[in-house]
Amino acid sequence: MTAPELGHALLTIARSAIAERLGLGPLDQIKHAALQQHFATFVTLRKTGQLRGCIGSLQAVRPVAVDVRENALAAAFHDPRFVPLAAGEFESTSVEVSLLSAAERVHVASEEELLTRLRPGVDGVILEYGRHRATFLPQVWEALSDPREFLAALKQKAGLPEAFWHAQLSVSRYVVTKWADLDFAF
């Protein structure tokens, strides 16, 4: 399966799962061996360009078809930042699927060193400290292009102060391959 074919298949799975849950159509059955491979994914929903839901997995623990389906349903109906998606919103809601690489730990001694190692527009970043954990997909760089602002916002998302730094803070990064339904005819 080529990258465009995989992207179209994953978007079809995501859109179909949401439509079925809304009672707008049957679940499309897509079968391909590549869909059984384990990958971590995020599904992002936007309405009129604004975030409408975003849920995902950071570790590849299930087949990509299942991961996308479950994350699409969670983004549409269980993102705590939004009310569940209504049937009337579905046609005007765009879907994006991000396929994540395995995360790699970034070993740094200071925040300043981390800021020089981040690759704006490329890196998705995971921040962990104790029970605090958050991630930003690489797409967030479009809104927060300055590494210092990006990191401060990620700390806030994790429930940490913007100025927080500790030697036990764990930082990992990953890259994504993404597809948006706007790139395909649905």
N, C-alpha and C positions, 0 to 999 in steps of 0.2 A: 504494500500500500504506500503510495507516494505521500509526501507531506500534505499537498492540497487534498488528496483523497481522505487522509486521516482527519484533517481539519474539518472537512465537510461531514464526515461520519460522526465525529464528536459533537459538532454543533447540532446535527440532526438528532442525536441522542438527547442532548440537553433540551432543545426546543420541544421535542416530542414528549419528553417526561413531564415538562411543565404543562403543555397543552392537555395531556391526558389527565393530570391532576385537576386541571380547571374544567374538565368535561368538554373540551373543545376538539377532541379527536382521539383516535386510538394511538397507542404507543407504536411507533415505527420499529420494526424488528430489523436490526442491522447486524449482520454476521460477517466476521472476518477474523482470522487468526491474530492479527495485530491487536485487536481489541481485547484480547485475553492477556496481553502483557501488562505487567504491573507498573503503573506510573502514578505519581502524585499530580493532582490537577487543582485548578481554581476555576470557578465559573463566576463571571462578573456580569451583572445585569445593569443596563443604563436606560433611562427614559429621558428623552430630549437632551441627551448628552450628560445628564446628571446620574451619579451613582444611585442604583435602585436595589442593589444587593450584591454581596460578594462573599462567597464561602469556599473553602478549599481544604486540601490535605497537604501537609508538608512532607509526608513519607509515603512511599509507594507500598501500600499494604494490600491492595486488591486490584483486580483487572481494571484497566483504564475505562472501559465502557461502564462498569459499575461505579467507579469513582466519579465520573462525569455526571452520570444520572443522579446519584445521591447528592452531589454538590450543587447541581442545578436546582433540585427540589429544595435543598436547604437555603440557597441564595434567594429563591423566589418566595419561600414560605416561612423560613425560620431565622433570617438575619435579624438579630435583636434591635438593630438600628431602624428597621422599617416595618410597617404593617405588611401582612401577607399580600402578595400580588393578587390583584383581582382580574377576572376574565376580561373585563373591558380595557385593561392596560396591556394585555399580552401583545397585540399587534404592533403597538408603538414602543415596545421594549426590545432593545437589542441585546444580543447574547455574545459573550466573548469567552472562549475557553483557552486557558493557559496550561501548557504541559511543562512541568518543572523538571529540571535536571536534579540529580542528587545534590544535596547541600554539602558544601565544603566549609570546614571551620576556618576562620580567619584569626590567626594568632597575632595579637598586637599587644604592646605594652601600655599604650595610652590612647586616649580618644584622638589626639592629634595624628598619631600614626594611622589609626583606622580611617580618619577622614582622607588621608592621602592615598589609601589603598582602595577606597570605594570607587566603582566605575559607574558614574551617572548614566542612566539610560540603559544599562546592561545588567547590573546586579539587582536581584531580589535579595532582601536582607532579613535575617531572623535574629532577633535579640532575645536573650534569656538570662534571667537572674532570679534564682530561687523560684518562687511561684509566678513570677512575672515573665510573660512571653508575648511577643508580637512579631508580625512580619509585614513587610510592604513588598508587593510585586514590583518588578522593574517599571511597570507602567506608571507608578506613583511619581517617578522622576519627572514626568511631564508636568506635574503640578508643583513639585518641590525639587527644582533643579540644583539647588545649592546643597552640597553634602552636609553642611552643618545644620541647615534647616530640616533636611530629610531625616537625619539622625535624631534631632530634637523631637520631631513629630513622632518618630517611631518609639522613642522612649516614653512619650506621653501616652501613646496607644498601649504600651505595656504597663502603664500605671506607675511609671517612674518619673521623677523630676527631670526636667530638660537638662540640667547641669550634672546629673548623676553619672558617676564613673566608679567602677570597682574592679579590682584585679580578677574577681570571679565572674565578671560579666562575660557571657559567651556570645560570640557573634559568628554567624555563618552566612554564606551567600550561595545563590543559585541563579541560573539563567532560565528563561522560558522560551518556548515556541508558542506563539499565540495565533488564534484565528478568530475573526469576528464574522457574525452572520451577515454583516453589511458587505463583506467581500464575496459573498456567494448569493445566488438566487434561491430564495426560499419561498 
